[in-house]
Amino acid sequence: MQIFHVLLMTLALIMGTALSVPTSARAQGAFGSGTPNIAARLVAQSHAPAAGRDVSIAFAMAPAPGWHGYWENPGDAGLGMTVKWTLPPGVTARALRYPVPETLMIAGLMNHVYEGPYAVLSALTLAPGLAKGMRLPIRARADWLACTDTICVPEGADLAIDLVVGEGAAGAGDVARFDAWRARLPRPLGSEAIYAVEGGRLRLSVPFPAEAKANAVHLFPLTEGFARYAADQKVIRNGDRLLIETVAGAGASGPVKAVLRTGAHSGFLIAATPGKVAAVEQDRAQTLLIALGAALLGGLLLNIMPCVFPILGLKAMKLARAGGDERAVRREALAYAAGVMLACVALGATLLALRAAGIAAGWAFQLQDPRIILLLLLLVTAIAFNLAGLFDLRGFGGGEALAGRGGMTGAFWTGALVAFVATPCTGPFMGAAMGAALVLPLADALAVFAGLGLGLALPFLIIAHVPPLRARLPRPGAWMIRAQKLLSLPMFATAIGLAWLLGQQRGVAGMTVGLACALALALALWWLGLRQRAARGGGLVAALSALAVLGLGLALLPTERPALAATRDATIPFDDARLADLRRTGKPVFLYFTADWCLTCKANEAAAIDRAETRTAFARAGVQVMMGDWTSADPAITRFLEGQGRSGVPLYLWYAPGREGQVLPQLLTSATLTDLVR
């Protein structure tokens, strides 16, 4: 029934469109020689492919604004592309490979489409006996459907490209272009998924490590009848698995295949077999409760981190000064908690929005941007010098200077400041909580971020609402000044940590810029303190100076991360040229390819590669360990894997001196590796 429904809807859409569009529109594409709505070109990575090798080839598609093309499984309506090859003797074509598609809902029908430029890839295999210089005329008849939200036009083209048998050389521009196209292909997940159908509901459990990033998750079935395309998909994260629940299709049985989108233009090819899978709603409630508990504990423990504890200490001293005004104390505590929680929710919402836009961001995403690190460095430096008594800024004590009003408003903004400056610190339990929040529904995710804020504000709330605890606080006195200066020490430590982090991201030059800006800011604050002690103004000048320092620092920050140097015997990152050099010198090499989302990879690393006996044996034998990280689909690694006849990870290769690479089993033991050097 689903096949009939799709064919009927597609036929009706095409027939209705063909009869309704103007003659000039119908003259395009398949109906004439006008400019097509989706332009197509046949492109080869190398114009001189080598005999006995494969050459990548692509149909480069460019939809006009407002038009879209279709994935191989178009969804509830539409048609995928068909290709008829005309090839010279000795040349064969492989199957088409489509990039991860987008979703487009029109009138209740789900379409799997491409709304921008895309490329459908294939490969031509050349027979070993082809002579150099032989001309290879490659011809292909391609037909596709081009649509807008209201009309569709069948289109097609006779495409041609002429190649000449050569050495397989490819230009840098061609390689880069194909690398960009390959990066959008779904990667094989490697681990098998499990699905169950019960009561018309499909539940799919996909192995996916908890630390691997996933956002905008959507299941695109390849097997007909696996799932209803237009049905809502519920997605939650449960440990090392992604759980997806939706309406089952008419023919979900036996082994199936699908593409799982895990980010903008990225995803995985998965294979699934029938099995037992718990209901998503049950797992969702359990996951939410665990995430909330972890967020609450994580926020609570953040209070002892060096970037938070000083401000909490100042708030406690503020309570000591408040005396017996219970209502005022509790109102301030609630305002402080509201500031913390709203700031955490705002940070969480920003994070979710960034990930929905296709930006790979995680908790403390600010710290992935050296510009934000510089801003935090200057902010924490100012707080530290304020606590040390260099200048007066009452807002860090009670919040009045930040708000310019009464205590509740000041407490609110102090709470917001605490949440912001807490981002450089990550406490226990937070990783699991934040990982779950990123794949929970929006309301649940925001509840997790609010739980983090509640944990962060909890100590102050408890002290404010439990008078016996507050009564144990020391009476106000000169000790508060000394305590405030002591509290500056962890803030200075936080500033040093931020400067180190800036150095990790932008090298010595970046750290130098950060420290120079911090020094310039300190001089401006020292000048402000002198003016304040003389009962004179200067706050505006100091603020403008701070902005000028920040602007100059942003302008001087290096734009690129420095190259990382590896020690001679350490694991080095994959580099094809370096591998060739090592083999040329006769050095044994163990090369492995891994990814953060690959459970088999991580299991092998824990059970064999990272074991002390393995490292010791390799060190004694002078083995160079080289690792290729395919987490982000590095194009150089993709090319190497394809050259090895592989389309995914893990891949383990052993290069003994003077010998070709030996492919090792995909399931490793420590003995498997140590036996290589015995």
N, C-alpha and C positions, 0 to 999 in steps of 0.2 A: 504493500500500500504506500509506503513512504517513497519508493522509487517512482510509482505511478504519479503520486502527488507532485514530486519534484519535476518530472517530465511535463506534466500537464501545466503547471504554473509557468515553467520556462517557455513552453510552446506558446501559451497564451500571451505572455509578456512580449515575446519576439514578434508574433503575428500582429498583435495590437500596435506595437511600435512601428513595424514596417508599414502598416496601413495609415498611421497617423502622422508620421514625421514628414516634413516637406521633402520634395524631390531632391533638393540640393543636399539634404542630410543623407538621404538614401543612396545618393550617388557616391558617397564616400565608402571606403573599405570594400566590403564584399560586393556592393552593388555598383561600383564604378571606380574611376581612377582618381577621385579627389583625395585630399589630405585625410588620412584616417584619424579617428579619434584617439586611437592608441597606436603610436608609431613604433615600428619594430625594426631591429637591426640584428644581423647574425654576426657575432664577434668571436674571434679566437684569441686565446692567450698568447699563442705563438704562431707566427705565419710560416715558420720553418720547423714543423714537428719532426721528431726523430722516429725512424722506423723501429718497430717493436715497442713503442711507448704510447701512452695516452696523451692527448692534448685536450685541454678544457675548452669548451665552446659554450656560448651563451646566446639566448634570445633576449636582447636588451629592449625592454618595453617602457614606453614613456607616455602615460595617459595625459590627455589634455586636461586643463583645469576643469573640475567638476565631473570628470569621467573616471571609471575604475574598471580594472580587469579582475579575473577570477582565479582562485586557487584550484588545485587539481580536484578537490571535492568542493564544489562551489557553494554547498549549503542547500537551503530550501529553494533557491532559484538561481539561474545563471548556468553558464557552461564553462568548463575548463578549456585550456588550449589543446589542440591536436596537431601533431606534426607528422608529415610523410616525408621521409628522407629519400634522396637520390644521391647515392654515393659511388665513388669509383671503386674498382676491384681492390681488395686488400684493406678496406676501411669499413669499420662497423661502428654503429652508434649505440651508446648506452642509454638507460632510462633517463627521463627528465627528472630534475631535482628542483623543487619549488621552495622559495623562501617562506619563512613563517608568515602567515597571512594576518589580516586585520578583520575585525567584525564590523558589519554594517547591517543594522536592523531597518527594514523598510516594510511598512504595512504589516507588521507582525511576522515577517519572513526574515530569517537570519541568512545573511550573505557572507561568505568568506572571500575577501576581496583584497586588492591592492589599489590604494588611492593615490599613490605617488609612483615615481620611477622604480622599477623592479627588474630582476633578471631571473629567467628560468635557465638553469645550468644543465649541461650534459657533458659527455666526453666522447671523443672519437678515438678508437683503438686502431693503430696502424700495424699491419702485419710486419714481421721482422724482415722479410725479404725485399721490401720496397727500396728501389735505388734512389740515392741522393740526386736531387734535381728534378725528380719526377713531379709533374704538376698534378694537384689533387683538386678537382672542381667539386666543391661541396654545395649541394642544392637541397633546399627544404621548403615544403609547402606548409605554412602555419596558418591555422584558423582559430579565431578566438571571438569572444563576445565582449563588446564595449558598451557600458551602460552608464547612465546618470541615475538620479533618484527617480526619474519619471520615464525615461526611454531607454531602449537597448538597440544596438545595431550590430548584426553579425559582420565581422571583418576578417580579412585574411591577406596574406602576401606571399609571393614567391621570393624567397630570400636566397642569396648566394654569397659565397666567399671562396676565393681561390687560395689554396695553400701549396707549398712546395716542400718536399721531403728534405730535411736538413739535420741540424744538430740539436734542435729543440730550444734554441735561444729565444728569449722573450724580453721585450723592453721593460724598463722599470715601471713605466706608466701602465702598461698592460697588466703586469703582475699586481700592482697596487689596486687596479680596478677590479680584477678578479678576486683578490683578497677581500675587498669590501663586499663583494657579492657573496662570497663563501661565508662570511661572518653572519649573514642573515639566514643561512640554511639551518634547519633543525639538526642538532647533534644527537647521535644515538646515546640514550641514557645508560645503556649497559646492563642495568639491573631490571629484572622483570617485574611488572606491576600485577596487581590482583584486582579483579572486579567481581561484583555480585549483583544480581538482579532479583528484586523481591518487591512484590506489590506494584509493579510498574516503575519502580525507582532503581536507577543505576547508581551503585556506589563503587568508586575506584580508589584504590590505595596505591600511591606511587612512591617508591623509595627515593628519598631526597634528603640529604643531610641537613640537620637543623641550622648549621652555620651558613649554608648556601643561600644566596639571595633569590627571592621570588616575589614578583609583584605583577599586578594585572593578569593573574593566572586565568587561563581559559583553555578548555579542551576542544580541539578540532579533530573530530573522528575521521579516520581514513577508511575504516571498515564500514560499509553500508549497513545501516540499521542498528549501529552501536548505541546512538543516543539521539534524542530529539534536538535538532540544532538550535531552535529558538527558545528552548526552555532555560529557565534560570539555573545557574550553576553555583552551588554553595561550596566554598573552598575553605578549609581550615588546615592548620599545621599541627601535627601531633608528633613531637620528637623528630625522628628521622624519616617521617612520612608526610606526604601531602594527601589529604583526603578530599575527594570531590564527589558531590552528590547532585544528580540531575534526573530528568525523566528519561527512562530507557527507550530505545528505539524498538522497532518491530522484530529485529532479528539479532539481538545481542546473544551470541552463543559461540563457544569455542575460542580459539586464539583471535585476538583483534589487534589492530594497530591504530595509533592516533598521534597527533602532534600536541604537545603541551606547551603553551606559551608561558614563559616565566619572566618576561620583560619586553620592552619595546624592541621589535624585530629580532627577538631571540627566543629560543625554545628548544625542546628535545623531542626526538622521535622515540616513542615508547611502544613496547609490546606488552600485552596483558593477557592473562589466562584466568578462567573462572576460579573462584575460591571464596573464602569467608572474609567479609569486611564489615566492621561495626558501623552502625548508623552514624551519619555525620553529626546529627543534632546531639546525640549522646556525647560524642567526642568533642563537639563544640563547647557544650556546657562544662565538661571536664577540663578542656584546654583553657577556657576562660577563667575558671576558678583557680587553676594552677598558676596561670599568668598573673592574675590579680594578686594572689598570695606572694608570688615571686617579686612583683613590682612593689608591693607594700614593704616587704623585707629589704629589697634593694634600696628603696628610698630611705628607709630607716637607717641602714648602714652607711648611706652617703653622708650622714651627719657627722661621722667621725673622720671623713676625708679632709685633707688639708685645705681644700678650696671652700668648704662649707662650715667646718667647725668654728672658725673664728667669728663668723657672723652669728652663728647660733649662740656662741658665748656672749656676744654683745647683747643679743636679745634677752638672754637670761639675766644679764646685769640690768637691763632696762626693767625687767620684772622686779628685781630687787629694789630698784628705786621707786617703783610704783606704790609700794606700801600696801595698804589694805583696801584699796579701791577695786573691789572684786569685779564690778561690772565693766570698768574701763579696761582692766587686764584681759578679761575674757573677750571683749569686743576686739581689742587689738590682736589677740591670738587668732580669732576667727578671720579677721581681715588679712593677717599674715598668711594663714593657711589658704585663703582664697587666692591670694597673689601667687603663691607657690603652685597651686593646682592649676589655675588658669594658664600660667606660663608654661607648665609642662604639657597641658593639652594643646596650647598654641604651637609649641615646638613639635609635638607629635603630629598635629594636623599638617604643619608645614612639611614634615618628613614624608607623610603619606601622599601629599600633593606632588612633591618632587618625584617620588617613585611612580605615581600614576602618570606623570609626564615623561616617563622613560629614563629618568636620571637615577643611576645606581647609587643610592644613598642609604645609610644605616644610622642607628642612634649615635648621637654625637657627630652627625654628618658635618657639623660646623668645622670639626677638627680635620676634615679631609680637604679643607680649603685654607691655604696658608694665609690668605688675607684675613679670614676670621680668626685664625690663630694669633695674628699680629694684633688684631683688635682686642682679643681676650688678654693677651700679654700686657697691653697698656692698661686695660681696665683693672686687672689683678695687681699690677704694679702700683696704680693709684690707690687701691684699697689698702695694700700693704703699707705704703708710706703714710696714709691717713691713720692707720692703726698705730704706727710707730710714732705718731705725733708730729710729723713734719709739717702738716697743715691741718686745717679744721674743715671737716665735711660731716655735719651732724647727721646727714641722711643715712650713713652707714651704721649709725648707732640706733636711732629711733625712727628714721624715715622722714622726719619733718622737712628737711631740706630738699629731699627728692620730690615731695608732694607739694610743699609750700602751704600746707593746710594743717589739719589736726592729726591726732595720733593714728586714727584708723586708716586714713588715706596713706599716711607715711608707712604704716605697717604693711599695707597691701603692696606698695611699690618695693619695699624691702624684701618681701616674699618673692616677688617677681625677679628681683635681682639675684636672690639666692638660687632660684631655679636656673637662671642663665649662667651664673658662674659655676654651677655644679657640673656643667657639661664636660669640663676637662677631666672629671673624676668618674670612674666606672667601678661600682662596687659589686660584690657577689650577688648572685640571683638575677642581676639585670639582663644578662645576655639571653637567658631563656625567655624572660618576660618580653623583651623587645622583639626577639625573633618571632614569638607567637603573635604579638600585636600587628606585625607587618602583613600577616595573611588572614587575620580575623576580619569579620565584617566591620564597617566603619564605626558603628556605635560601640561594639565590643573593644575595638582597638583604642578608641578615645577613652573608654573606661579604664583600660590598662594604664594609659599615660596619666590619667587622673589618680589612679592608685599609687603610682610612683610619687606624684606630688603629695598625696596624703601621707605616705611614709616619710617623706622629707620633712613635712610640717608636724608630724606626730609628737616628737619630743616637746616642742614649744606648746602644743595644744595640751599635752598632759600636765606640764608644769603650771600652765595658766589655769586649768580647771580642777587641779587637786591642791587645795590650800596647804595641807600638811607638807607637801613637797616644796611648795614655794616658801613656806616658813623656814625650811632648812637652808635656804640660800643665805649667804653671808650678808650682813648689813652693809649699806653703802658706806664707802670710805675711800681713803687714799689707795687702798689695794686695787681698786678698779682701774686706776691709771696704769699701774704696773701690769695688771692682767691684760689690759688692752694692748700694751706694747709687746707682751709675750705672744699674744695672739697674732701679731704681725709676722712672726717667724714662719708658721705654716703657709701664710699667703706668699711670702717671699719664695718659699720652696715650690709653691705652685707656679710662680712666675718663672723660676729656673726650669721647671719641667716643660712649660710652654715654649721657652726658648730652645730647649733641646728638641722638642717636637718640630719646631720650625726648621731646625738644622737637619732633622731626618728627612723632611720633605723638600727642602731647598738647599741643603748643603751648608758648608761653612759660610758662604756668602749670605745666605738667608738668615742664619743665626746672627751674623754680624749686624745685619740691618735691624733685626729685632732688638738686640742688646743696645745698639746705638739709639734707637727710638725710645727705649725704656730710659736710657740715661738722659736724653733730651727732655723727656717728660718729667723725670725726677728734678731736673734743674728748674723747670717751670713751676713745679709744685713747691720747691724750696723757696723760690722767689715769692710765690703766693703766701707761704707761711710767714715770711718776713713781713710782708705787707699786713697780714692779719694781726700779727703781734704788735704792730704799730698802729692798730685800729684804722687802717686805710683799706681801700678797695683793691680790686685786682682780679676778682673772679672771672669777669668777662674776658680779660686779656689772657688769663691762664687757660680758659676754655678754648679760645681761638688758637692759642699756641698748641694745645693738645690736638686739635683738629688738623693744624698744619703739620704737626709731627706725624700723625696717622697718614695724611695724604702723601707726604714725602716718602714715608716707609712703603706704602703701597706701590708708589712709582718705582722705587728702587729694588723691590723684591724680585729675585730671579723668576722667570716664567716657566722654567723646566726643572724637573728633578735631576740631580746629578747622577751620572752613571755609577753603579755600584761595583766596587772592586771585590773580587773573590780571592781568598787565599788559595795557595797551590793545592792543598789537599782537601779543601772544603768542597761541598756540593756546589756546582756552578750552574747557572741557568743555561738552557739549551741554546746553542748557536751552531748552525750547520757548518759554517766555515771553521769554527773552533773544533768541532768534532772531526772534521777532515784533517786538521793540523795534528790533533792528538793521535789519530790513527797513523798518520804519516811518520810520526816519531816513534811508533811502536809501543805507545802507552795503552794498557788495557782500560777500557771504558765500559761502565755500566750506565746505560741511558734508560730513563723511565719517564713516562708521560702520565700526568695526573690532573685532577681537577677537584675543586672543593666540593662539587656536587656529586662526585663519583664515590659511592659507598664502597665498591670493590677496591678502588684505589686506596682509600683511607684504611681499610682493613689490612691490605697488603703492607702498607707503610708501617702500621703498628705491629703487625705480626712478623715482618721479615726485614724490611729495608732499614727501619730506624732502630733495630735491635743492636745492643752493644756488641754482640759477637759478630754480627755482620760488618759493622763499621770497623771493628778491630781487624778482621780478616782482610777487608779491602785495603786498610791502611798498610798492613804488612806486605801485601802484594803490590802496592803502588797503584791501586785502581783509582781512576778518576771517576767520581760519580757526577753525572749530569742529569738535571731534572728539567722537564718541559711542563710548565703550568698552563693548562688549556682551559682554565676556569673562565676566561673571557674570550675564548676562541681566537687565540693568537694566530694571525694568518700564516706566519712562518711555520708554526707547528702544524697547522691544517695542511699545508703543502707537503710537509714531511710525512705526515700520516697517510695522505693519499698516495704518496710515492711508495709507501710500504704496503699498499693495498688495504689500509685500514680507514675506517670512517669515524672512529671514536677511541676513547680511552677506557681501560688502561692498555698501555703497550710497554713491554719490557724487552730491552735489547742488550745483548752482551757482545762486546767487540774484543775478542782476544787478539793479541798482536799478530799482524799479518794475515788475519782471517776476516771473512765477511761477517756481518752481524748475525747473531743467533737469536731468534725470537724465543723468549721464555714463556712458560705457562702464565695464564692470566691469574691463577691463584698461586701465590708464592708462599714458601716457608723459609725460615732462616737457613735451613740446611740446603735448600735449592741454590741459594746465593753463595754460601760459604764453599759449597762443592765446586763452584766455578774456578776457585783459585787454589785448589788443592792439587 
